[in-house]
């Protein structure tokens, strides 16, 4: 199969690190304010039909990111190494293709590709594609990858889990693709951290702040969130995305990759030891989803779990992109929650300490249905 990259969104990453199978919508005006998007959502619009406005990160966000990177870079290097070795063992073959879920999975996929090349002596192709809650995975993109790599083990990768909504979407999509096209895919999502206990391949199940959750496109190759809007895309198009050229001077995407990659060598002995402790894959307990359902019943009349955003990463994103009415915290002294407390203060969002909370933090989105 001849693979044509014309019409795909560009990114600030080197082309050898990643191929975004996303239609370029950079010239389309599709952004709107948080308030406007919330009103659209209340009227039934899907979140993928528009984009939030991405401004230059403030000095506060940049400092939060730098602090989080300083605090966790060695740990993340360990997790990347452990996850890469787990994927190799799970695949049972050297012939692996990484398919990261744009965009939080994109930098993780690059780091795994680089680790595999240097320490496993394996060249793993890496694509990044869209998956959307309520809409599923980009089937056209998956079929393209399978045509390019008919015999390879395709490994889906993301940054972290929240309650497991994306894992559920992945499972449904993979079942459909296998039944329809016989693509021989598995739904075992590989993530750095799995606080929701809904992934089978992970580096840890600890809930902590991954630095790239503090920023948006400027740590993700300057690529927007993914878009699926019939006004701009035909039925056989890939899902879309924009490239934010106006943010190039504040882009830290490659800096992040270089920082973590530079730590692999020092962490390699630890990575090898940690890798021995894991089974080929873990079982899903869905403990996170159980807590989310209980909280949804407590705070919303219709018990809508989509309004409950658990984990440090998801709570961070809610504060950056959406309009929460409250943030639940397990402990306001935990170092991974410093930035959340800062964001809540800045945006005047109340917090509530809930001792024994399964996650470190949970964001509750404003809704007409809240109790």
C-alpha positions as CSV (number, residue, x, y, z in Angstrom):
1,X,0.0,0.0,0.0
2,X,1.3,3.4,-1.0
3,X,0.8,5.8,2.0
4,X,0.0,9.4,1.1
5,X,0.5,12.0,3.8
6,X,-1.0,14.9,1.8
7,X,-3.7,16.6,3.7
8,X,-2.6,15.4,7.2
9,X,-2.1,17.8,10.0
10,X,1.5,18.8,10.6
11,X,3.0,18.9,14.1
12,X,6.2,20.3,15.7
13,X,7.6,16.8,16.3
14,X,10.1,15.3,13.9
15,X,8.4,13.2,11.2
16,X,10.4,10.1,12.2
17,X,8.9,10.3,15.7
18,X,5.2,10.3,14.8
19,X,2.6,10.4,12.0
20,X,-0.7,12.0,12.9
21,X,-3.4,10.4,10.9
22,X,-5.6,13.4,11.2
23,X,-7.1,15.6,8.5
24,X,-5.6,19.2,8.6
25,X,-8.3,21.6,9.6
26,X,-5.9,24.4,10.5
27,X,-7.7,26.9,8.2
28,X,-11.1,26.2,9.7
29,X,-12.5,28.6,12.3
30,X,-14.1,26.2,14.8
31,X,-13.0,27.5,18.3
32,X,-15.5,29.0,20.8
33,X,-15.3,30.1,24.4
34,X,-15.8,27.7,27.4
35,X,-19.2,29.3,28.1
36,X,-20.4,28.9,24.5
37,X,-19.3,25.3,24.3
38,X,-21.0,24.5,27.6
39,X,-24.2,25.9,26.2
40,X,-23.8,23.8,23.0
41,X,-23.2,20.7,25.1
42,X,-26.4,21.4,27.1
43,X,-28.3,21.5,23.8
44,X,-26.9,18.1,22.7
45,X,-23.8,19.2,20.6
46,X,-20.9,16.7,20.8
47,X,-17.7,18.0,22.2
48,X,-15.7,17.0,19.1
49,X,-17.7,19.4,16.8
50,X,-15.9,22.4,18.2
51,X,-12.6,23.3,19.9
52,X,-11.9,25.4,23.0
53,X,-9.8,28.5,22.4
54,X,-6.1,27.7,23.0
55,X,-4.3,30.7,24.4
56,X,-0.7,31.1,25.2
57,X,0.0,29.4,28.5
58,X,0.2,31.9,31.3
59,X,3.3,32.2,33.4
60,X,1.5,30.3,36.2
61,X,0.7,27.3,34.0
62,X,4.2,27.3,32.6
63,X,5.7,27.3,36.1
64,X,3.3,24.5,37.1
65,X,4.4,22.4,34.2
66,X,8.1,23.1,34.9
67,X,7.6,22.2,38.6
68,X,5.7,19.0,37.7
69,X,8.4,18.0,35.2
70,X,11.1,18.7,37.8
71,X,9.3,16.6,40.4
72,X,8.4,13.6,38.2
73,X,10.8,13.3,35.2
74,X,12.8,10.4,36.6
75,X,9.6,8.6,37.6
76,X,8.1,9.1,34.1
77,X,11.3,7.8,32.4
78,X,10.9,4.7,34.6
79,X,7.3,4.2,33.7
80,X,7.9,4.6,30.0
81,X,10.6,2.0,30.2
82,X,8.5,-0.4,32.2
83,X,5.5,0.1,29.9
84,X,7.6,-0.4,26.7
85,X,9.0,-3.7,28.1
86,X,5.5,-4.8,29.2
87,X,4.2,-4.1,25.7
88,X,7.0,-6.1,24.1
89,X,6.3,-9.1,26.4
90,X,2.5,-8.9,25.9
91,X,2.9,-8.7,22.1
92,X,5.1,-11.8,22.0
93,X,6.8,-10.4,18.9
94,X,9.3,-7.7,18.0
95,X,6.9,-6.5,15.3
96,X,5.0,-3.8,17.2
97,X,3.2,-0.7,15.9
98,X,2.4,2.0,18.4
99,X,-0.9,3.7,17.9
100,X,-1.2,6.6,20.4
101,X,-4.6,8.2,21.1
102,X,-4.3,11.9,20.2
103,X,-3.4,13.9,21.9
104,X,-2.5,12.9,25.5
105,X,-1.1,9.6,24.2
106,X,1.1,11.2,21.5
107,X,4.1,12.2,23.6
108,X,4.0,8.9,25.5
109,X,4.0,7.0,22.2
110,X,7.1,9.0,21.1
111,X,8.9,8.2,24.3
112,X,8.1,4.5,24.0
113,X,9.3,4.5,20.4
114,X,12.6,6.1,21.5
115,X,13.0,3.8,24.4
116,X,12.3,0.7,22.3
117,X,14.9,1.8,19.7
118,X,17.7,2.5,22.2
119,X,17.2,-0.3,24.8
120,X,15.2,-3.0,23.0
121,X,16.9,-2.4,19.6
122,X,13.5,-2.3,18.0
123,X,12.1,0.1,15.4
124,X,8.5,0.5,16.2
125,X,6.4,2.7,13.8
126,X,4.3,5.2,15.6
127,X,0.9,6.7,14.5
128,X,-1.4,8.9,16.4
129,X,-5.1,8.8,15.8
130,X,-8.4,10.1,17.2
131,X,-10.8,8.4,19.6
132,X,-13.9,10.3,20.9
133,X,-16.1,9.5,23.8
134,X,-19.5,8.6,22.3
135,X,-18.2,8.5,18.8
136,X,-15.6,5.8,19.0
137,X,-12.2,5.4,17.3
138,X,-11.3,6.7,13.8
139,X,-12.0,3.5,11.9
140,X,-10.5,4.8,8.7
141,X,-7.2,5.5,10.4
142,X,-7.1,2.1,12.1
143,X,-7.8,0.4,8.7
144,X,-5.0,2.4,7.1
145,X,-2.6,1.3,9.8
146,X,-3.6,-2.4,9.4
147,X,-3.2,-2.2,5.6
148,X,0.3,-0.7,6.1
149,X,1.2,-3.3,8.7
150,X,-0.9,-6.4,8.0
151,X,0.9,-8.8,10.4
152,X,2.1,-6.4,13.2
153,X,0.9,-6.3,16.8
154,X,-0.9,-3.0,17.0
155,X,-0.6,-1.5,20.5
156,X,-3.0,1.4,21.5
157,X,-1.3,3.9,23.9
158,X,-2.6,6.7,26.0
159,X,-1.3,8.9,28.8
160,X,-3.5,7.8,31.7
161,X,-7.0,6.6,32.6
162,X,-9.7,8.5,34.3
163,X,-12.9,6.5,34.9
164,X,-12.4,4.3,31.9
165,X,-14.6,6.0,29.3
166,X,-11.9,5.8,26.6
167,X,-11.1,2.2,27.5
168,X,-14.8,1.4,27.0
169,X,-14.9,3.2,23.6
170,X,-11.7,1.4,22.5
171,X,-13.3,-2.0,23.4
172,X,-16.5,-1.3,21.6
173,X,-14.6,0.0,18.5
174,X,-12.2,-2.9,18.4
175,X,-15.0,-5.4,18.6
176,X,-16.8,-3.8,15.8
177,X,-13.7,-3.5,13.6
178,X,-12.7,-7.1,14.2
179,X,-16.2,-8.3,13.4
180,X,-16.5,-6.2,10.3
181,X,-13.0,-6.3,8.8
182,X,-11.3,-9.1,10.7
183,X,-8.4,-6.8,11.7
184,X,-7.0,-9.0,14.5
185,X,-6.8,-6.2,17.0
186,X,-6.8,-6.2,20.8
187,X,-8.3,-3.7,23.2
188,X,-5.5,-3.8,25.8
189,X,-4.8,-0.2,26.3
190,X,-1.2,0.7,27.5
191,X,-1.0,3.8,29.7
192,X,1.7,5.3,31.9
193,X,-0.7,5.4,34.9
194,X,-4.0,3.7,35.5
195,X,-5.6,5.2,38.6
196,X,-9.1,4.0,37.4
197,X,-7.8,0.4,37.3
198,X,-9.4,-0.2,33.9
199,X,-6.3,-0.8,31.8
200,X,-4.4,-4.1,31.5
201,X,-1.0,-2.6,30.6
202,X,0.4,0.2,32.7
203,X,3.5,1.5,34.5
204,X,1.7,2.2,37.7
205,X,-1.8,2.6,39.1
206,X,-0.7,5.6,41.2
207,X,-2.7,8.8,40.7
208,X,-0.2,11.6,40.1
209,X,0.4,14.6,37.9
210,X,1.9,13.8,34.5
211,X,3.4,17.1,33.5
212,X,1.9,17.2,30.0
213,X,-1.6,17.3,31.6
214,X,-0.7,20.9,32.7
215,X,-0.5,22.2,29.2
216,X,-2.4,21.7,26.0
217,X,-1.1,21.8,22.4
218,X,2.3,23.3,23.5
219,X,3.4,20.0,24.9
220,X,1.6,17.9,22.3
221,X,3.3,18.9,19.0
222,X,1.1,22.0,18.7
223,X,-1.8,19.8,17.6
224,X,-5.3,20.6,18.7
225,X,-7.8,18.3,20.2
226,X,-9.4,16.1,17.6
227,X,-12.5,17.1,15.6
228,X,-15.3,15.3,14.0
229,X,-17.7,17.7,12.3
230,X,-19.7,16.8,9.2
231,X,-19.4,20.5,8.0
232,X,-15.7,20.0,7.4
233,X,-15.2,16.2,6.9
234,X,-16.5,13.7,4.5
235,X,-17.5,10.2,5.5
236,X,-14.2,8.6,4.4
237,X,-11.9,11.4,5.9
238,X,-9.9,10.9,9.0
239,X,-10.9,12.7,12.1
240,X,-9.4,16.2,12.0
241,X,-7.2,18.5,14.0
242,X,-5.5,21.9,13.8
243,X,-1.8,23.0,13.9
244,X,-1.3,26.1,16.1
245,X,1.5,27.9,14.3
246,X,0.8,31.0,16.5
247,X,2.1,29.1,19.5
248,X,5.4,28.0,18.1
249,X,7.6,30.3,20.2
250,X,6.1,28.8,23.4
251,X,6.2,25.2,22.3
252,X,7.9,22.8,24.7
253,X,6.9,19.5,23.0
254,X,10.3,18.4,21.9
255,X,11.9,19.8,25.1
256,X,9.6,17.4,27.1
257,X,10.6,14.4,25.0
258,X,14.3,15.3,25.2
259,X,14.1,15.7,29.0
260,X,12.5,12.4,29.7
261,X,14.6,10.5,27.0
262,X,17.8,11.8,28.6
263,X,16.9,10.0,31.8
264,X,16.4,6.5,30.4
265,X,20.1,5.4,30.8
266,X,20.3,6.3,34.4
267,X,16.9,4.6,35.1
268,X,17.6,1.5,33.0
269,X,18.6,-0.8,35.9
270,X,15.6,0.2,37.9
271,X,13.4,-0.3,34.8
272,X,14.6,-3.8,34.3
273,X,14.0,-4.7,38.0
274,X,10.5,-3.1,38.1
275,X,9.6,-4.9,34.8
276,X,10.1,-8.3,36.4
277,X,7.4,-7.6,39.0
278,X,4.6,-7.4,36.5
279,X,2.5,-10.2,35.0
280,X,2.1,-10.3,31.2
281,X,-1.1,-8.2,31.8
282,X,-3.2,-7.2,34.8
283,X,-6.9,-7.6,35.3
284,X,-9.3,-4.7,35.2
285,X,-11.0,-4.0,38.5
286,X,-13.0,-0.9,37.4
287,X,-12.8,0.4,41.0
288,X,-12.5,3.9,39.7
289,X,-15.8,3.6,37.8
290,X,-17.6,2.4,40.9
291,X,-16.6,5.5,42.8
292,X,-17.5,7.7,39.8
293,X,-21.0,6.2,39.6
294,X,-21.5,6.8,43.4
295,X,-20.4,10.4,43.1
296,X,-22.6,11.0,40.0
297,X,-25.7,9.8,42.0
298,X,-24.7,12.2,44.8
299,X,-24.2,15.3,42.8
300,X,-26.5,15.0,39.6
301,X,-30.2,14.3,39.3
302,X,-29.7,12.0,36.3
303,X,-26.4,10.5,37.7
304,X,-24.6,11.5,34.5
305,X,-21.0,10.0,34.9
306,X,-19.8,12.1,31.9
307,X,-19.9,15.1,34.3
308,X,-17.6,13.5,36.8
309,X,-13.9,13.8,35.8
310,X,-11.7,11.7,38.1
311,X,-7.9,11.6,38.5
312,X,-5.3,14.4,38.8
313,X,-4.9,14.5,35.0
314,X,-8.6,14.7,34.2
315,X,-9.2,17.3,37.0
316,X,-6.4,19.4,35.6
317,X,-8.0,19.3,32.1
318,X,-11.4,20.2,33.5
319,X,-9.9,23.3,35.1
320,X,-8.1,24.2,31.9
321,X,-10.9,23.6,29.5
322,X,-14.3,23.3,31.1
323,X,-16.5,24.9,33.8
324,X,-16.5,22.9,37.0
325,X,-18.6,23.9,39.9
326,X,-16.6,22.0,42.5
327,X,-13.4,20.0,42.9
328,X,-13.2,17.0,45.3
329,X,-9.8,16.4,46.9
330,X,-8.6,13.4,49.0
331,X,-6.0,15.6,50.7
332,X,-5.2,19.2,50.1
333,X,-1.6,18.7,51.3
334,X,-0.6,16.2,48.6
335,X,2.2,17.7,46.3
336,X,0.4,16.4,43.2
337,X,-2.5,18.7,44.0
338,X,-0.6,22.0,44.3
339,X,-1.5,23.1,40.8
340,X,-5.1,22.1,41.2
341,X,-5.4,24.3,44.4
342,X,-3.7,27.1,42.4
343,X,-6.1,26.8,39.5
344,X,-9.1,26.6,41.8
345,X,-8.0,29.8,43.6
346,X,-7.4,31.5,40.2
347,X,-10.8,30.5,38.8
348,X,-12.7,30.8,42.1
349,X,-13.8,27.2,42.1
350,X,-14.6,25.7,45.5
351,X,-12.9,22.6,46.8
352,X,-14.1,19.9,49.2
353,X,-11.9,17.5,51.1
354,X,-13.3,13.9,51.0
355,X,-11.2,11.6,53.2
356,X,-10.8,8.2,51.7
357,X,-11.5,9.3,48.1
358,X,-10.2,6.6,45.7
359,X,-8.7,9.2,43.4
360,X,-6.5,12.2,44.5
361,X,-8.9,14.6,42.8
362,X,-12.2,14.6,40.9
363,X,-13.7,17.5,38.9
364,X,-17.5,18.0,38.8
365,X,-18.7,19.8,35.7
366,X,-21.4,22.5,36.0
367,X,-24.8,21.3,34.8
368,X,-28.4,22.1,35.0
369,X,-29.0,18.7,36.4
370,X,-26.7,19.1,39.5
371,X,-28.3,18.7,42.9
